[in-house]
Amino acid sequence: MSSSGVAFQLLLLAFIAFTVSGVQKLTVTPVRGTYLNISSTQVKGCKVCTWAGRSRQCSPSLVIKDSAPVSMEFECSRPQDVFRVEIVRNIECTTKLCNGHIIQADSDSLPLLEFNRKFTWNLKASATKAFKIDFNNLGVRQINPSERCPDRHSYTLQAFQPTGNVAVGKYCRMGPVGSAQILNQGSFSLDVPAGQKLQNAQFDVSVGEEIQSLAKITLTLPKGTSSSELFSPNYPDGFPDDGVMEWYFEVPDKQKTAIQFLNLTQPRCVKKGTAVEYHSTGRGPSVRSLTDPQPDHIQGKFALKLRNCETDRRSVGSAGLSVNFKVSSSSASSSVSCEVDMSKMDGLSLHVERLRSASVCTMTINSVPKEKITVTSKSKLTFQDCFPEDVQVTATRVIKCSRLKDCPKKPDRLSVPALPHCFPFPLSSVTWALRPPQGGTVELTSPTELLKQSLPGQQCNDSIIITMAEGDGTPIGDFCPQGAIKTVQIHTNMSVTVAGKALSTPLKHMLSAIFKEEIAESYIFTVFPKRDTPVLLATPGWPAGMKSSTTVSWIVAVPPKMDAHLMFANLSQPKCINRHTSIRVQRVGYLEEDYSRREDEQAESEITVTSNFYLNMSNCKPERGEFSVIAKVTLQKSHLLTIILSVVAALLLIFVIVLVAVCVVIRKKKKKKLSHQVSIYNPNGTSFLPGQNGFPKTPEDNESHVYASIEDTLVYTDLLRKGAEMGVYGGFDTHQPFTGHSDSQKPLVCSDADTDDMPAGAYQQFQAPPLPVRPPSHIQPLVENVIYQAGSEEDLSPNLGPRLEPEGGN
């Protein structure tokens, strides 16, 4: 037996089969790693007996797990009519490998040959993975559970679900089913009738995909005309509630496939609904009701998914979902005509190109054959014997403006159009070429979802990819939704290309584009990080280096009560022949820089920034090597705020203690003085105290008219009154005594400043200030890569203040 496989051979160390007084005896030894289950098909009757020492134990069933020889005897002359034998083997898969394969092997002298035998392989994969059984070149075909295979070798595939075992299907040898995948746990079994030898075969077991259904069956349809029947799990009984079953069909070129439902039982749904989904190569899902006509002209490879609802199991006679359908494939010529009206496609042009010269695909536009078709107006297209792999469909649009003052003031909406339903092929990409006027800038904004750049550790999937490049083809980067980048500004001509699987459905308002005044940097990004979600920012064109003598800036918003932890990773520095590379960090509204680094300097690779900040990078003219950086921004709770609150709390506590102590001392002194004072009655109506207080002074002697200090309003009363008469000052009071601070008074705050209740991340109204006005770096070389003072504070957000630069440079 192969060391990599698992053979279900029952090897006999000793075999004695004879009948004495109606008792049949035999001895068997299971292969290591398997166990033997012998069970009776009758409630009463014959028993199987073994010995434990001198004691004899009998029962209707027997399980043998050890590989040591076991002698048994049956209390009847024909136990093969009563007992059934099952040989079980367990196979487990890690995240990468499985510890065995399915190997069928038998022996002519096997004593259990006269019994009905069942060979079972229990298989288990990791929680999110599936195990895969490859039926090699033989393949299997599904049959109705009530049918029998011609060679009487029948296979059964089961999925182990938390709600119970599900019979995925019953199969016979030789058929279109090439592989089967079961999510997490299941079993594969082979039933062999009594007296029939086991046919040798081997099926490979491997780790499968992360499927979203209980099972995925792959069929390879043959060339020419063919048909196969398939059955839903547990057929003819009900499919599990909320269950999903998937079949994937490999179809030869130039063939069409039709689906026909033969028998359908609909359940009574409590939640959701039943549906069948068709997923074709390069196209989005087509969802149909089970009672709708099913497609009869599917071209190329496709997947069929059957979805069940939550059914009403309480009602008497309520049936579950069961489907029996036929898949037919045939070679046939096909012709598709479609009228396309480009006036409904937002100014885009449609381009259709035949990819394979050996293809028999024929394309015409308005009855004129073409190898490449460009549609700019209302036209009729015809495709003869064309398949999705033969044709590529793209859309393009040029947005340009000659003078900035004449450019539209409202942004252009970059939306993926919806092709007519009759159009047989999906869009592979949509490209917008953006050409600003001289002295202009392209500004892209994501109105719905912020963008992220596709980088290691922050990859985009293949659903949507937004590729940005300069007009000469220099890459800027690949982006996709669900990120932190709100706006992108590019100093020159550029293109935006949207591609991915999601293009099979219309994507409205992907981006907005507008032309604005020229920027000094080559690229500017506005970034809004979110709490607990690190953001990766890379130099344009990464992993390639930045273009020579170009600059890029990121304006990063940091919400209240948060700090930004900035780390520079994957830093590659060139050897400069002219000027230096530069990495600088400066908080908005501060004069000093928080971080500065050149290619010939050593600096920290991490920094914590306490408020909104600029991150600026400049490239030199390299002699060799490239300048490329990935910066990681992570928001965290502000430690500075905690320190300040702690200090304020300590000072407040000290103040309260001192105040209480002073009050106690004063109160004691007053009590001491009052204990020696006597009140004297004065008929003039004034009471006075003896001692140091003396007698009350007369008005002449009273010093109330002598001021220790004089309020300004009293000194300049005449001047203020005259100023008011002239309109210089407003109204005033000549005496405005200070009343002190009361608990009811609140500190002065802006009317819209509600930072205490503002959650982290709720700062979308942050308006990034424009970077300083300075000679554009992409027009003339920078003298030193510094951040210049802003030219106008009116353009800055009141939340951020002006961005200033210390004098001097490197």
Beta strands, then each sheet from edge to edge (+ up, - down):
strand 1: 6-7
strand 2: 18-20
strand 3: 23-28
strand 4: 34-40
strand 5: 48-52
strand 6: 55-59
strand 7: 61-64
strand 8: 70-74
strand 9: 83-92
strand 10: 102-104
strand 11: 116-124
strand 12: 130-134
strand 13: 140-143
strand 14: 154-161
strand 15: 164-173
strand 16: 177-183
strand 17: 185-192
strand 18: 201-207
strand 19: 215-220
strand 20: 226-231
strand 21: 244-250
strand 22: 255-265
strand 23: 269-271
strand 24: 275-280
strand 25: 286-288
strand 26: 298-299
strand 27: 302-307
strand 28: 310-311
strand 29: 322-331
strand 30: 335-340
strand 31: 349-354
strand 32: 362-365
strand 33: 368-369
strand 34: 372-375
strand 35: 379-384
strand 36: 391-400
strand 37: 412-416
strand 38: 429-435
strand 39: 440-445
strand 40: 451-453
strand 41: 465-470
strand 42: 475-481
strand 43: 485-490
strand 44: 494-499
strand 45: 507-517
strand 46: 523-527
strand 47: 535-538
strand 48: 551-556
strand 49: 562-572
strand 50: 575-578
strand 51: 582-587
strand 52: 595-598
strand 53: 606-609
strand 54: 613-618
strand 55: 621-624
strand 56: 628-637
sheet 1: 1+ 10+ 18- 12+ 16- 19+ 21+ 27- 24+ 25-
sheet 2: 2+ 3- 8+ 5- 6+
sheet 3: 7+ 4- 9+ 11+ 17- 14+ 15- 13+
sheet 4: 20+ 29- 22+ 26-
sheet 5: 23+ 28-
sheet 6: 30+ 35- 32+ 33-
sheet 7: 34+ 31- 36+ 38+ 44- 41+ 42- 40+
sheet 8: 37+ 45- 39+ 43- 46+ 48+ 54- 51+ 52-
sheet 9: 47+ 56- 49+ 53-
sheet 10: 50+ 55-
end
